[in-house]
Amino acid sequence: MPSERELQIHPIVQESVVHNTKSLSTLHSLAASLFGVSAGILGLESYYGFLGYLLFSTSTTFLFYLVKVAPQSLAEGRAFLDTGRYYRGVFEFWTSGMFNGLSGFILTWTLFYGLVRA
């Protein structure tokens, strides 16, 4: 948790936090649809499809973190996995996208599975 002095020097702007969260959510929604297409074409079923979704969703979040968040955090001298300055919390950053894109994943997964297997 940042101290009061640190917040006065580098304030956290709520509009920016909301924008960052929205951009990550949009990325997850688009990526989940693409993962559903790939899972349907590959013919993944049951747990293998969901396991692939969790794996790809986690890797998407990690790549987003490496490209967007980590360089800024390290430039400011913050800890490597600290996302509290740019997002609402660490848990929300790493897991919210998985649940937001799940319905799009299932929709495109079943659609393309049916198209390929029919």
C-alpha positions as a Markdown table, in Angstrom:
| # | Residue | x | y | z |
|---|---|---|---|---|
| 1 | Met | 0.0 | 0.0 | 0.0 |
| 2 | Pro | 1.5 | 3.4 | -1.0 |
| 3 | Ser | 2.1 | 5.9 | 1.7 |
| 4 | Glu | 0.4 | 9.3 | 1.8 |
| 5 | Arg | 3.5 | 11.1 | 0.7 |
| 6 | Glu | 3.9 | 8.8 | -2.3 |
| 7 | Leu | 0.3 | 9.3 | -3.3 |
| 8 | Gln | 0.8 | 13.1 | -3.2 |
| 9 | Ile | 3.9 | 12.8 | -5.5 |
| 10 | His | 2.4 | 10.2 | -7.8 |
| 11 | Pro | -1.4 | 10.3 | -7.5 |
| 12 | Ile | -3.6 | 7.4 | -8.7 |
| 13 | Val | -6.1 | 8.8 | -11.1 |
| 14 | Gln | -9.3 | 6.7 | -11.0 |
| 15 | Glu | -10.2 | 7.5 | -14.6 |
| 16 | Ser | -6.9 | 6.0 | -15.7 |
| 17 | Val | -7.5 | 2.9 | -13.6 |
| 18 | Val | -10.9 | 2.4 | -15.1 |
| 19 | His | -9.5 | 2.9 | -18.7 |
| 20 | Asn | -6.7 | 0.4 | -18.0 |
| 21 | Thr | -9.2 | -2.2 | -16.7 |
| 22 | Lys | -11.5 | -1.6 | -19.6 |
| 23 | Ser | -8.7 | -2.1 | -22.2 |
| 24 | Leu | -7.6 | -5.3 | -20.5 |
| 25 | Ser | -11.2 | -6.6 | -20.5 |
| 26 | Thr | -11.6 | -5.8 | -24.2 |
| 27 | Leu | -8.4 | -7.7 | -24.9 |
| 28 | His | -9.6 | -10.7 | -23.0 |
| 29 | Ser | -13.0 | -10.7 | -24.7 |
| 30 | Leu | -11.4 | -10.6 | -28.2 |
| 31 | Ala | -8.8 | -13.2 | -27.3 |
| 32 | Ala | -11.4 | -15.5 | -25.8 |
| 33 | Ser | -13.3 | -15.6 | -29.0 |
| 34 | Leu | -10.1 | -16.4 | -30.9 |
| 35 | Phe | -9.3 | -19.2 | -28.4 |
| 36 | Gly | -12.8 | -20.5 | -28.9 |
| 37 | Val | -12.3 | -20.6 | -32.6 |
| 38 | Ser | -9.0 | -22.5 | -32.2 |
| 39 | Ala | -10.5 | -25.0 | -29.7 |
| 40 | Gly | -13.4 | -25.7 | -31.9 |
| 41 | Ile | -11.3 | -26.2 | -35.0 |
| 42 | Leu | -8.9 | -28.5 | -33.0 |
| 43 | Gly | -11.9 | -30.5 | -31.8 |
| 44 | Leu | -11.1 | -30.1 | -28.1 |
| 45 | Glu | -13.8 | -31.5 | -25.8 |
| 46 | Ser | -14.7 | -31.2 | -22.1 |
| 47 | Tyr | -11.9 | -30.4 | -19.7 |
| 48 | Tyr | -9.2 | -30.1 | -22.4 |
| 49 | Gly | -11.0 | -27.2 | -23.9 |
| 50 | Phe | -11.4 | -25.4 | -20.6 |
| 51 | Leu | -7.8 | -26.2 | -19.7 |
| 52 | Gly | -6.7 | -24.7 | -23.0 |
| 53 | Tyr | -8.8 | -21.6 | -22.3 |
| 54 | Leu | -7.2 | -21.2 | -18.9 |
| 55 | Leu | -3.7 | -21.7 | -20.3 |
| 56 | Phe | -4.2 | -19.2 | -23.2 |
| 57 | Ser | -6.0 | -16.7 | -21.0 |
| 58 | Thr | -3.2 | -16.7 | -18.4 |
| 59 | Ser | -0.6 | -16.4 | -21.1 |
| 60 | Thr | -2.5 | -13.4 | -22.7 |
| 61 | Thr | -2.6 | -11.7 | -19.3 |
| 62 | Phe | 1.1 | -12.4 | -18.7 |
| 63 | Leu | 2.1 | -11.1 | -22.2 |
| 64 | Phe | 0.0 | -8.0 | -21.6 |
| 65 | Tyr | 1.7 | -7.5 | -18.3 |
| 66 | Leu | 5.2 | -7.9 | -19.8 |
| 67 | Val | 4.4 | -5.4 | -22.6 |
| 68 | Lys | 2.4 | -2.8 | -20.9 |
| 69 | Val | 2.7 | -2.9 | -17.1 |
| 70 | Ala | 6.2 | -4.2 | -16.3 |
| 71 | Pro | 8.2 | -1.6 | -18.1 |
| 72 | Gln | 6.3 | 1.2 | -16.4 |
| 73 | Ser | 6.6 | -0.4 | -13.0 |
| 74 | Leu | 10.3 | -1.1 | -13.3 |
| 75 | Ala | 10.9 | 2.5 | -14.5 |
| 76 | Glu | 9.3 | 3.8 | -11.4 |
| 77 | Gly | 11.3 | 1.5 | -9.2 |
| 78 | Arg | 8.3 | -0.6 | -8.1 |
| 79 | Ala | 8.2 | -4.3 | -7.5 |
| 80 | Phe | 8.1 | -6.6 | -10.6 |
| 81 | Leu | 4.5 | -8.0 | -10.0 |
| 82 | Asp | 3.0 | -4.8 | -8.6 |
| 83 | Thr | -0.1 | -3.8 | -10.5 |
| 84 | Gly | -1.9 | -1.8 | -7.8 |
| 85 | Arg | -0.9 | 1.6 | -9.3 |
| 86 | Tyr | -2.5 | 0.8 | -12.7 |
| 87 | Tyr | -5.4 | -1.6 | -11.8 |
| 88 | Arg | -7.8 | -2.0 | -8.9 |
| 89 | Gly | -5.8 | -5.0 | -7.5 |
| 90 | Val | -3.5 | -7.8 | -8.2 |
| 91 | Phe | -6.3 | -10.5 | -8.0 |
| 92 | Glu | -8.5 | -8.5 | -10.4 |
| 93 | Phe | -5.7 | -8.0 | -12.9 |
| 94 | Trp | -4.8 | -11.7 | -13.2 |
| 95 | Thr | -8.3 | -13.3 | -12.9 |
| 96 | Ser | -11.0 | -10.9 | -14.1 |
| 97 | Gly | -10.4 | -11.4 | -17.8 |
| 98 | Met | -10.8 | -15.1 | -17.5 |
| 99 | Phe | -14.3 | -14.8 | -16.2 |
| 100 | Asn | -15.3 | -11.9 | -18.5 |
| 101 | Gly | -14.3 | -13.8 | -21.7 |
| 102 | Leu | -15.6 | -17.2 | -20.7 |
| 103 | Ser | -19.0 | -16.8 | -22.4 |
| 104 | Gly | -17.5 | -15.7 | -25.7 |
| 105 | Phe | -15.1 | -18.6 | -25.6 |
| 106 | Ile | -17.9 | -21.1 | -25.1 |
| 107 | Leu | -20.0 | -19.6 | -27.8 |
| 108 | Thr | -17.3 | -19.6 | -30.4 |
| 109 | Trp | -16.0 | -23.0 | -29.2 |
| 110 | Thr | -19.3 | -24.7 | -29.7 |
| 111 | Leu | -20.0 | -22.9 | -33.0 |
| 112 | Phe | -16.7 | -23.9 | -34.7 |
| 113 | Tyr | -16.8 | -27.4 | -33.1 |
| 114 | Gly | -20.2 | -27.9 | -34.7 |
| 115 | Leu | -19.1 | -26.4 | -38.1 |
| 116 | Val | -16.0 | -28.6 | -38.3 |
| 117 | Arg | -17.5 | -31.8 | -37.0 |
| 118 | Ala | -20.7 | -31.6 | -38.9 |
